[in-house]
Amino acid sequence: MLSDGESDGLSAPPEMCTFTGILFDMDGTIVDSTDAIIKHWHKLGRELNVDPNVILATAHGRRSIDTLKLYDPSKANWEYVSYVEGLIPRQYGKDANEIPGARQLLSSLESASVPWAIVTSGTRLLVTGWLEVLKLTQPRHLVVAEDVERGKPDPDCYLLGRSKLGLPSSGSVLVIEDAPAGIRAGKAAGCKVVGLATTHDSKLIKEAGADWVVRDLKSVRYLGFDEKTLEVKLEIHNALRD
């Protein structure tokens, strides 16, 4: 999130960058499901007899299974987590919207066969549910909460995403994230990171190590894909000045 003063600082000159692939977070990066997630945790909070605001203070960017371990370990299993997360898009679909610029960027990347994937702390049913409800481009490759032993900020999820895309360890990969935990995971995986100021204060995004801080995905423009070098060219504009 950007203050009025910081919004005035979104004026860094455009940068042309090339990457071998792009890894997107989901919630807060492609989809804004904040209102839906708040309703979801308020419902679960009542069931758990826990103040939902306490849960929400640390839940964003973390796997639900890790959050539930803190309050009711008996529910911290994939069968339960997948079930309750799968209900969210169906019950609260009207409470979610795409992040500005997401639809066009994902469509452009998929049309050009650019290597890209979604790497998320959500379950498979949650991610595919939101993509279906909002009619957004489905990725060929997906890394979800169930796929890794440790969630963000551990880098395993982004390392797995890189592996699924078949990208060389020497190539420059871009991670697009909104949460400090995810930004740290991306950096620990050796990636460049664009931090979106959609859910967190820009100061926290910068402190987490983001290479660029922008308002939303309208600041990331697809320019082309070189089929010889297998590199995608992007323009990152209107980033926050240092």
Secondary structure, 3 states (H helix, E strand, C coil): CCCHHHHHCECCCCEEEEECEEEECCECCCEECHHHHHHHHHHHHHHHCCCHHHHHHHHCCCCHHHHHHHHCHHHCCHHHHHHHHHHHHHHHHHHCEECCCHHHHHHHHHHCCCCEEEECCCCHHHHHHHHHHHCCCCCCCEECHHHCCCCCCCCHHHHHHHHHCCCCCCCCEEEEECCHHHHHHHHHCCCEEEEECCCCCHHHHHHHCCCEEECCHHHEEEEEEECCCCEEEEEECCCECC
